Amino acid sequence: MAEEKILGYLAKNDEIVDSGGFAAQHALDHDEVVNVIKSLHGFRYVDAQDIKRETWVLTDEGMAYATAGSPEVQLFLAIPPEGIPREELQKKLDPLLFKIGCAQAAKNKWIEMGKQLVSRKVQHVDDRVKDLLLQIKDGQVVDQDDIKALKGRKLIAPQTWNGYSVKKGPDYAPQRKKFVADLTREMLQSGEWKNLEFKEYNFNAKVSSGPLLVDYPSNYLKLMDSGHGGIEKIFHRDICAEIRFEEMPTDRYVESSFWNFDALFQPQQHPARDSHDTFYLKVPSTTKELPEDYVERVKRVHESGGYGSRGYEYDWSREEANKNLLRTHTTAVSARMLYTLAQKPFTPKRYFSIDRVFRNEAVDRTHLAEFHQIEGVICDRGLTLGDLIGVLHDFFSRLGMTKLRFKPAYNPYTEPSMEIFSYHEGFGKWVEVGNSGMFRPEMLLPMGLPEDVRVIAWGLSLERYEKILFLA
């Protein structure tokens, strides 16, 4: 429909001046018009030029004031002619609205703020702010000084509109040729393909803005959907906002064995490093970038120990440490972050990550070669096992797991280590939900962290949490 109208219009006219106006005039969706123009431009049916227009839109706060009135006017109207005690006026208004209203009304010389009484200095005021916001909302032109004032109060924000002007292209035709999208076996056998024109791919086409139609959302999608209280919302927005975590960069899927294993004080003969458990890369097979002084300290603690440890007493291989692999856990990211932190004057940190990891598993109904791992790390002076247990109770309670138990475990890089169990009402039993521990001195001190700094950490599989949540 849009393509037919665009080509038909250009058959009788020299130019479509504005794609937005064209879409409105012909009752078309502008996104659809833009997609068609891009496609026609790619096939040289039309020449398209970008159009950008800066407009102003109301912020959420601006929308509220456009409806209910500006804070200064709301405050003014809340003051009776005889005045009102400050405490009583505060009770009548939202705290933020009271604060803003007092400042703006006093600036306009509408009110007098006495020590105990707030009174009017004028009998009537006009809500100019509300009027200006309504004008902007209706698309009217507003004076630049007023724009500056509203922008300074964060009641409006700039918005860029993108569209096109369109003219006939060198290959214009009133109707597009029919191009073949797929090459079939029959075309090859008959030789028909020689006389056909095939459709080119348009990598710049815009995705439809309409709703995505799917048969039925999987449990995994339900879990990831932030609009339904999923793990992304729970962890990212709630936990991170409330306990001040910052996200670690997790875009490095290919990692060296050094950061994935050696930096974590995991011995090179550990079974997890075997090719049956880890995906090693053929190209590039090795890394070329490692911090040499740190590598030497890690080598030394592996071979002969230090920091109260005797190490593993074996010949550490740099060749083994250089091997590239698909990371088997996001703890490799934590190791990089802690090393970076150790290179500066120490500052306590709280980190988290949610991303993909890879294991060379036999794929079946309960195992995949990749899954998503959630990891939390807290680095501070004097942390204890009690701090870890307290944080775990806080964290898992926000995921709906209020009954926890802990079981001693072994990890090469944490001591003490604990498996985390939660009582599942649906299963009627305790189920394992994660692992945790305190990073060992053999891991932390070679990085250069101060001796009194401790790091507590925990992790769980997103897919495991999905199973617990949905399979009861």
C-alpha positions in Angstrom: 0.0 0.0 0.0 2.7 2.5 1.0 4.9 1.6 -1.9 2.1 1.9 -4.4 1.1 5.4 -3.1 4.8 6.7 -3.0 5.5 5.6 -6.6 2.1 6.7 -7.8 2.5 10.1 -6.2 6.0 10.6 -7.8 4.5 9.7 -11.2 2.5 12.9 -11.1 4.7 15.1 -8.8 8.3 16.0 -8.7 9.0 15.5 -5.0 7.6 14.2 -1.7 8.8 17.2 0.4 8.2 15.6 3.8 7.6 11.9 4.5 5.8 12.7 7.7 3.3 15.0 6.0 2.9 12.4 3.2 2.1 9.7 5.7 -0.4 11.8 7.5 -2.0 12.9 4.2 -2.5 9.3 3.0 -3.3 7.8 6.5 -0.2 5.7 6.5 2.1 4.7 9.4 5.3 6.8 9.1 7.5 3.9 10.1 6.1 1.9 7.2 6.6 4.8 4.8 10.2 5.1 6.0 10.9 1.4 5.5 9.5 1.6 1.9 11.5 4.7 1.1 14.7 3.0 2.3 13.9 -0.1 0.2 13.1 2.0 -2.9 16.2 4.1 -2.4 18.3 0.9 -2.2 17.0 -0.2 -5.6 17.5 3.3 -7.0 13.8 3.8 -7.7 14.0 7.0 -5.6 16.6 9.4 -4.2 16.0 10.1 -0.5 17.4 12.9 1.6 17.4 12.9 5.4 15.2 15.4 7.3 15.8 16.0 10.9 13.7 18.3 13.1 14.3 19.3 16.7 11.2 19.5 18.8 10.4 19.8 22.5 8.3 17.4 24.4 7.2 17.4 28.0 8.9 15.3 30.6 6.9 13.3 33.1 7.2 16.1 35.5 6.2 18.6 32.9 3.1 16.4 32.0 2.1 16.4 35.6 2.3 20.2 35.9 0.5 20.7 32.6 -2.4 18.8 34.1 -2.4 19.9 37.8 -0.7 23.2 37.5 2.8 24.4 38.4 4.1 23.8 42.0 4.2 27.5 42.7 0.6 28.0 41.8 -0.5 24.8 43.6 1.3 26.1 46.7 -0.2 29.7 46.3 -3.7 28.3 46.0 -3.2 26.2 49.2 -2.5 29.3 51.2 -5.8 30.9 52.6 -6.1 34.7 52.5 -5.4 34.9 56.2 -2.1 32.9 55.9 -1.2 29.4 57.2 1.4 27.9 59.5 4.3 26.5 57.6 3.9 23.0 59.2 0.3 22.9 58.2 1.0 24.0 54.6 3.7 21.2 54.4 1.1 18.6 55.3 -1.2 19.8 52.5 1.4 19.3 49.7 3.8 16.6 48.5 7.3 17.3 50.0 9.0 17.9 46.7 6.2 20.0 45.4 6.3 22.1 48.6 10.0 22.6 48.2 9.8 23.6 44.5 6.7 25.7 45.0 8.2 27.7 47.9 11.3 28.5 45.9 9.5 29.6 42.8 6.6 31.4 44.5 9.1 33.4 46.7 11.2 34.1 43.5 8.0 35.5 41.9 7.3 37.6 45.0 3.9 35.9 45.4 4.3 34.8 49.0 6.0 35.8 52.2 7.8 33.1 54.2 7.6 34.2 57.9 9.2 32.3 60.7 5.9 30.6 61.5 3.3 31.9 59.0 3.2 31.7 55.2 1.0 34.4 53.7 0.1 35.8 50.2 1.7 39.0 49.0 -0.7 39.2 46.0 -4.3 38.3 45.5 -4.2 36.6 42.1 -1.6 34.8 40.0 -1.5 33.4 36.5 -0.1 29.9 35.9 2.3 30.9 33.0 4.3 27.7 33.4 1.2 25.5 32.8 0.1 27.7 29.9 3.6 27.3 28.2 3.6 23.6 28.8 0.2 23.2 27.1 1.4 25.3 24.2 4.4 23.1 23.7 2.3 20.0 24.1 0.0 21.3 21.3 3.0 22.0 19.0 2.8 25.8 19.2 5.9 28.0 18.9 7.2 29.3 22.3 9.7 32.1 22.9 13.3 30.9 23.3 13.7 32.5 26.8 10.7 30.5 28.0 12.1 27.4 26.4 15.4 28.0 28.3 13.6 28.5 31.6 11.4 25.3 31.2 14.5 23.3 30.1 16.4 24.5 33.2 13.6 23.2 35.4 13.7 19.9 33.4 10.0 20.2 32.4 10.8 19.8 28.7 13.3 17.7 26.8 14.6 17.9 23.1 13.4 15.2 20.7 14.7 14.6 17.2 12.2 13.7 14.4 13.7 11.8 11.4 12.1 11.6 8.0 12.9 12.0 4.3 12.3 14.1 1.3 12.0 11.9 -1.9 12.5 12.4 -5.6 12.6 10.0 -8.6 15.7 8.0 -8.8 17.7 6.9 -11.9 15.8 3.6 -12.1 12.4 5.0 -11.3 9.3 3.1 -12.5 5.7 3.5 -11.5 5.7 -0.1 -10.4 8.5 -2.2 -8.8 9.7 -5.2 -10.7 9.0 -8.5 -9.1 12.3 -9.9 -7.7 12.7 -13.5 -6.7 13.6 -13.9 -3.0 14.6 -17.6 -3.0 16.6 -19.8 -5.3 15.0 -23.2 -5.6 16.2 -26.6 -6.7 13.7 -26.5 -9.7 15.2 -23.2 -10.9 18.7 -24.7 -10.9 17.6 -27.8 -12.7 15.7 -26.0 -15.4 18.1 -23.2 -15.9 15.3 -20.7 -15.2 17.5 -18.9 -12.6 19.6 -17.3 -15.5 16.6 -15.2 -16.5 15.5 -14.1 -13.1 16.3 -11.0 -11.0 16.9 -11.7 -7.4 16.0 -9.5 -4.5 18.9 -7.8 -2.6 19.1 -7.8 1.1 18.3 -4.4 2.8 20.3 -4.4 6.0 19.1 -0.9 6.9 15.4 -1.7 6.9 13.7 -0.6 10.2 12.0 -3.2 12.3 8.2 -2.9 12.6 7.2 -0.9 15.7 4.1 -3.1 16.2 3.7 -5.8 18.8 5.8 -9.0 18.4 3.5 -11.9 17.8 4.7 -15.2 19.3 2.9 -18.4 19.9 3.5 -18.6 23.6 6.3 -17.1 25.8 8.6 -19.7 27.2 9.4 -19.9 30.9 12.8 -18.5 30.1 11.4 -15.5 28.4 9.0 -15.0 31.3 11.9 -15.0 33.6 13.9 -12.5 31.6 10.9 -10.2 31.0 11.4 -7.2 33.2 7.8 -6.2 32.8 6.7 -9.4 34.7 9.0 -9.1 37.7 11.7 -11.2 36.1 15.2 -11.7 37.2 16.5 -8.7 35.1 14.1 -6.3 36.9 14.6 -7.9 40.3 18.4 -7.9 40.1 19.2 -4.9 38.0 16.7 -2.4 39.3 15.8 -3.5 42.8 18.9 -5.1 44.3 21.5 -2.9 42.5 19.6 0.3 43.4 19.1 -0.7 47.0 22.5 -2.1 47.8 24.6 0.0 45.4 26.1 -2.6 43.1 27.7 -1.6 39.8 27.7 -3.8 36.7 30.9 -5.5 35.4 31.6 -5.4 31.6 30.9 -9.0 30.4 31.3 -8.7 26.6 34.5 -10.8 26.5 33.2 -14.3 25.7 36.7 -15.4 24.6 39.0 -15.5 27.6 42.5 -16.7 28.2 43.1 -19.7 30.5 45.1 -17.3 32.7 42.1 -15.2 33.6 39.6 -18.0 33.5 41.7 -20.4 35.7 45.2 -19.4 36.8 44.4 -16.0 38.2 41.7 -17.8 40.3 44.4 -20.1 41.9 42.9 -23.0 40.0 45.7 -25.6 39.3 46.6 -26.4 35.7 46.0 -30.1 36.2 42.4 -29.4 37.5 39.8 -31.6 35.7 37.7 -28.6 34.7 40.5 -27.5 32.5 40.3 -30.6 30.4 39.1 -30.3 26.8 36.2 -32.5 27.7 34.8 -29.7 30.0 36.1 -26.6 28.2 35.9 -25.2 24.7 39.4 -24.2 23.5 39.8 -22.1 20.5 41.8 -23.1 17.4 42.1 -19.5 16.0 43.4 -17.5 17.7 44.6 -20.3 19.9 46.6 -18.2 22.4 46.5 -14.7 23.9 49.3 -12.1 23.5 48.3 -9.7 26.2 48.9 -10.5 29.9 50.3 -8.3 32.7 53.7 -9.8 33.0 54.5 -8.8 36.6 51.2 -10.2 37.7 51.7 -13.4 35.7 55.0 -13.9 37.5 53.4 -13.5 40.9 50.6 -16.0 40.0 53.2 -18.5 38.7 55.1 -18.2 42.0 52.1 -18.8 44.2 51.1 -21.8 42.1 54.5 -23.4 42.2 55.8 -22.6 45.7 53.0 -20.8 47.5 53.1 -17.6 49.6 50.8 -15.6 51.8 50.5 -18.5 54.2 50.1 -21.1 51.5 52.5 -23.8 50.2 50.9 -23.6 46.7 50.4 -26.7 44.5 54.1 -27.6 44.2 54.2 -28.3 40.4 55.9 -26.7 37.4 53.5 -24.0 36.2 53.2 -23.7 32.4 52.9 -20.3 30.6 51.9 -22.2 27.5 48.9 -23.6 29.3 48.0 -20.2 30.7 48.1 -18.6 27.2 45.4 -20.9 25.7 42.2 -19.1 24.6 38.9 -20.6 25.5 35.2 -19.7 25.8 34.9 -18.6 29.4 33.4 -21.2 31.7 32.3 -18.8 34.3 31.9 -15.0 34.9 34.3 -15.2 37.8 37.0 -14.6 35.1 35.3 -11.1 34.7 35.5 -10.7 38.5 39.2 -11.5 38.5 39.9 -8.8 35.9 37.8 -6.3 37.8 39.6 -7.0 41.1 43.0 -6.8 39.4 42.1 -3.4 38.0 40.8 -2.3 41.4 44.2 -3.3 43.0 46.1 -1.0 40.7 44.7 2.1 42.3 44.3 3.4 45.9 41.9 0.9 47.4 38.2 1.8 47.3 35.5 -0.7 48.5 33.4 -2.0 45.6 30.2 -4.0 45.0 30.0 -5.6 41.5 27.5 -7.8 39.7 27.2 -9.5 36.3 24.6 -11.5 34.4 25.8 -13.0 31.2 26.6 -16.1 29.2 29.1 -18.8 29.9 30.1 -22.0 28.1 30.7 -25.6 29.1 31.6 -28.6 26.9 28.5 -30.5 28.1 26.7 -33.4 26.5 23.5 -31.7 25.4 20.3 -33.3 26.7 17.0 -32.1 28.1 18.6 -30.7 31.2 22.0 -29.5 29.9 23.1 -27.1 27.2 26.6 -26.0 26.1 25.9 -22.5 27.3 23.9 -20.9 30.1 23.6 -17.6 31.9 25.4 -17.0 35.2 24.5 -14.4 37.9 27.5 -13.3 40.0 27.8 -10.9 42.9 31.1 -9.7 44.4 31.7 -7.4 47.4 35.2 -6.2 48.1 35.9 -4.3 51.4 38.2 -4.4 54.5 37.5 -6.9 57.3 34.7 -8.8 55.7 33.8 -12.1 57.3 31.8 -15.3 56.6 29.0 -13.7 58.6 28.8 -10.8 56.2 28.6 -13.3 53.3 25.7 -15.2 55.0 23.9 -11.9 55.7 24.2 -10.7 52.1 23.0 -14.0 50.8 19.9 -13.9 53.0 19.2 -10.4 51.7 19.9 -11.2 48.1 17.9 -14.4 47.8 15.0 -13.1 49.8 14.6 -10.5 47.0 14.3 -13.5 44.6 11.5 -15.0 46.8 13.8 -17.5 48.6 13.4 -16.8 52.3 14.5 -20.2 53.8 18.2 -20.8 53.2 20.7 -23.4 54.4 24.4 -23.5 53.7 26.7 -26.6 53.2 30.5 -26.5 53.3 32.0 -27.0 49.8 35.3 -26.8 47.9 36.3 -24.3 45.3 39.9 -23.7 44.3 39.6 -20.0 44.6 37.4 -19.6 47.8 38.0 -20.7 51.4 35.7 -21.1 53.1 33.2 -22.1 50.4 29.5 -22.8 50.8 26.8 -24.3 48.6 23.5 -22.5 49.0 20.2 -24.4 49.5 16.6 -23.0 49.5 13.5 -24.8 50.8 11.1 -25.1 47.9 7.4 -25.3 49.0 6.3 -26.8 45.6 9.0 -29.6 45.7 8.6 -30.0 49.4 12.4 -30.3 49.8 15.7 -28.3 49.9 17.2 -27.6 46.5 20.6 -26.2 45.6 20.4 -22.6 44.2 24.0 -21.4 44.1 27.6 -21.4 45.3 29.5 -18.9 47.4 32.7 -18.2 49.3 35.4 -15.9 50.3 38.2 -15.4 47.7 41.5 -16.9 48.9 44.5 -14.8 49.8 46.5 -16.8 47.1 44.1 -15.2 44.6 43.8 -11.6 46.0 47.3 -10.7 47.3 49.2 -11.4 44.0 46.8 -8.8 42.5 48.2 -6.2 44.9 45.1 -5.8 47.1 45.8 -4.7 50.7 46.2 -7.6 53.2 43.1 -6.6 55.2 40.9 -6.6 52.2 38.4 -9.5 51.9 36.2 -10.4 49.0 32.9 -12.3 49.3 31.2 -13.7 46.2 28.3 -15.8 45.1 26.8 -17.1 41.9 23.9 -19.0 40.5 22.6 -20.1 37.1 19.7 -18.2 35.6 18.5 -21.4 34.1 18.6 -23.2 37.5 16.5 -20.4 39.0 14.1 -20.8 36.1 13.7 -24.5 36.8 13.1 -23.8 40.5 10.6 -21.0 39.7 8.5 -22.7 37.0 8.8 -26.5 37.5 7.2 -26.8 40.9 
